[in-house]
Amino acid sequence: MEIIVSIITINYNGLKDTCELIDSLPLEDKSIEVIVVDNASKEDEASIISSRYPQVKVIRSEQNLGFAGGNNLGIKAAQGKYLFFINNDVILKPQTSDIRHLISRLETDDKIGAVCPKIRFAWGDNPIQFAGYTPLSRYTMRNRSIGFGETDKGQYDIAHPTPYAHGAAILVKREALEQVGLMPECYFLYYEELDWSMMFTRAGYSIWYEPACTIYHKESQATGQNSPLKTYYLTRNRLLFVKRNIKGLRRYITYTYLLLVVAPRDICRYILHRQFNLASATIKGIKYFILEK
């Protein structure tokens, strides 16, 4: 049977979450292939997953290639007409998580290159995490996830374009991907989906939010809510995103705001709360960005 959808997920020391994700997928559907890229987990989790789920294609990388690098390995192995990139800390539910709704949205227009489902948190009463994004502000690089933290009462049940895809779940047309290119690996972690979204837009494709499919996200199981790793990459990659996507005087105004307003404010807040490791991670993120320029 022809492979229609390739589901690609990254595993990094996340065996429990990855297995829970796989258990929630429609493995009996032969038109779907599941690809797990093990990003150099400390233990040989790839062998465990392969043994437990022989129908899943498992790729073991001996080096941690980051979010984009791991997904790009999966892309090279995928056979599907559509590629569904999904975090390993996500769960699908049979009643609400039918991927066919995402495919249907992609097929409504040749110029829709990617689509994201509604994303709800996997805890409590499953509040909304994502129902599309607002655009980034012109100079401060701020935006928001529509519906974030709200109880889902159906208030975001109309599909609409969104300027950026959400990294937790993105369905992409292969033909669009072939024109746009692979995920940018320079970020390693965070901001790659925003940059990739900009690449789709520049190539003439739109990105949509489709609420007919809902997935459930545990959020930041791999990196922690306020870890130094997350703080470092968010600081460094925010600047890198500006460098790659903002031109002219606007770029330098944004640099000034991020370096002279946002970074000092964050560092002071971390010090006041005795979170010295986060203050240090912020400084390291700025230093690494400046040195690599």
Summary of the structure (lengths in Angstrom):
residues: 293
radius of gyration: 19.0
end to end distance: 48.6
largest distance: 59.7
contacts: 965
relative contact order: 0.13
helix: 39%
strand: 21%
